[in-house]
Amino acid sequence: MLEQKALQTAPDDYRFVVMGDSRSNDAIFIKALRRAAGFRPLFILHGGDYSTEGGEEETANFLSLLERNAPGTPVFVVPGNHENPDVFEKEIGPPRFAFSMPRLGLKVIALDNSQKVLAPVDLDYLKKELASAPGATFVAMHIPPETKRWRGHTFTRGAAELERIVAAGPAVQGLFFAHSHLYDADVFGGVPAFISGGAGAPLVWFSRYGERVNHIIVVHVQKGRASYQMVQLK
């Protein structure tokens, strides 16, 4: 489906949508999907926690919501800490993956840090995929790294190596995380980095950073350069 859509997409002007943490509130998730579909995105990237316990019933409901509310739009899902790994791999896909569209100069690399660790296997996978990365490359995982701005609800094991790899990879234009139920933007390894956890899960009661809003992020790539728009769900 993605390959077919890519053939119909202008290589110097396209969009994709990022969202995360859609568990617990189907009404908001439906609103997020319909709002996303309105931008006619090349694909949707979901940052994980589509479920509360990750069972087969919840997963089937998630897939049904996708089919009914974003028909014809490819959706790629990063595993979250609420997912059941066995069900995820059976019904959704592999815990780490990459896909590229050479005609568009686009690549997305997804890693699994759902256990609050970015393990050597994921770091090695990232380095391998970045070795053949085109100019518009994006990296996604569920839990954000601890930074001077982002403290709490973050991961530290593997974060320093991630920052080093990203800083050394000139093709990386954006990093996407979820897990915290809010929206925020920062810079990590010299690259724009975003937390998008507002697609349905209960919003945070309090945070020293970010905005407590239900939202999606629209990524607009023009002539190989990305810009980012947070779109609040109303």
SVG drawing of the C-alpha trace seen along z (x, -y; Angstrom):
<svg xmlns="http://www.w3.org/2000/svg" viewBox="-16 -24 45 38">
<polyline fill="none" stroke="black" stroke-width="0.4" points="0.0,0.0 2.8,-2.4 4.6,-1.7 1.5,-2.4 0.8,-5.7 4.5,-6.7 4.2,-6.3 1.3,-8.8 3.1,-11.3 5.2,-14.3 8.8,-13.5 9.4,-17.1 6.2,-17.7 4.5,-15.1 3.2,-14.7 3.0,-12.0 1.4,-12.1 2.8,-11.1 0.7,-10.3 1.0,-8.1 -0.6,-6.8 -4.1,-6.2 -5.2,-3.7 -8.2,-4.2 -10.3,-6.7 -11.5,-5.5 -13.5,-8.7 -10.3,-10.8 -8.4,-8.2 -11.1,-8.3 -10.9,-12.1 -7.0,-11.8 -7.3,-9.3 -9.9,-11.3 -8.0,-14.6 -4.9,-12.8 -6.6,-11.4 -7.7,-14.9 -4.1,-15.8 -3.9,-12.9 -0.7,-11.6 1.6,-9.2 1.4,-7.1 0.7,-7.4 3.4,-6.6 2.0,-5.5 4.4,-5.8 3.0,-3.0 0.6,-2.2 -2.4,-1.6 -3.6,0.7 -3.8,0.9 -2.8,4.6 -2.0,5.5 -4.3,8.4 -5.8,9.8 -9.2,8.2 -7.7,4.7 -5.4,5.2 -8.4,6.3 -10.2,3.2 -7.2,1.0 -6.9,2.5 -10.7,2.1 -10.5,-1.6 -7.7,-2.1 -9.6,-0.4 -12.8,-2.3 -11.3,-5.8 -8.2,-5.9 -9.0,-3.6 -6.3,-3.4 -3.6,-4.9 -0.7,-2.8 -0.1,-2.7 3.2,-1.7 3.3,-1.1 6.2,-1.3 5.8,1.0 4.9,-0.7 5.3,0.5 1.6,1.4 1.8,3.8 2.0,7.6 5.2,8.4 3.8,11.8 0.5,10.3 2.3,7.3 4.6,9.4 1.7,11.7 -0.9,9.0 1.0,5.8 4.6,6.4 8.2,6.7 9.4,4.7 12.0,2.9 11.8,2.1 12.8,-0.3 11.2,-1.3 12.4,-3.5 11.0,-5.1 14.1,-5.9 12.0,-7.9 11.0,-10.3 14.4,-10.2 12.6,-9.0 13.5,-6.5 11.9,-5.7 13.7,-3.7 11.7,-2.3 13.4,-0.9 12.1,0.9 12.9,-0.7 9.5,0.2 11.3,1.7 13.1,-1.7 16.3,-0.4 17.7,-1.0 19.6,2.3 22.8,2.9 20.7,4.8 18.6,1.7 21.6,-0.6 23.4,1.7 20.3,1.9 20.1,-1.9 23.7,-2.3 23.2,0.3 20.1,-1.4 21.7,-4.9 24.6,-3.7 22.2,-3.7 20.0,-6.6 18.7,-9.1 18.4,-12.8 15.0,-12.7 15.4,-10.1 13.4,-9.9 13.9,-7.8 11.1,-6.7 10.7,-4.8 8.3,-4.8 10.1,-6.3 11.9,-9.6 15.5,-9.9 16.3,-11.8 17.6,-15.3 18.0,-18.6 14.4,-19.4 12.9,-15.9 13.1,-14.4 10.9,-11.6 9.1,-9.1 12.2,-8.8 15.0,-6.2 18.8,-6.6 20.4,-3.2 21.4,-3.6 20.4,-7.3 23.9,-8.7 24.8,-6.3 21.6,-7.2 22.5,-10.9 26.0,-10.2 24.7,-8.1 22.1,-10.7 24.6,-13.6 26.9,-11.7 24.1,-10.9 23.6,-14.0 20.5,-12.4 18.4,-12.3 15.9,-15.2 13.6,-14.2 13.1,-12.0 9.7,-10.9 8.8,-9.6 5.5,-9.1 5.0,-7.6 4.4,-11.0 0.8,-12.0 1.5,-15.5 3.1,-17.3 6.6,-18.8 9.5,-19.6 13.2,-19.7 16.6,-19.1 18.5,-15.9 21.8,-15.2 21.3,-18.4 18.1,-17.1 14.4,-18.2 12.9,-15.8 9.2,-15.5 7.0,-13.8 3.6,-13.0 1.5,-11.1 -1.9,-12.8 -4.0,-10.5 -6.4,-9.2 -4.6,-8.2 -5.3,-10.3 -3.3,-13.5 -0.8,-14.2 -2.0,-16.0 1.2,-18.0 4.5,-18.4 7.4,-20.8 7.5,-20.7 5.2,-20.4 1.6,-21.1 -1.3,-19.0 -3.3,-18.6 -4.7,-15.9 -3.0,-16.3 -1.2,-14.9 1.9,-16.0 1.9,-16.7 5.3,-16.3 5.6,-18.2 8.6,-17.3 9.3,-19.8 12.4,-19.5 13.9,-17.1 13.5,-19.3 11.0,-18.6 8.8,-21.0 6.5,-20.1 3.1,-21.2 1.3,-20.2 -2.4,-20.0 -4.6,-20.2 -7.7,-18.0 -10.8,-20.0"/>
</svg>
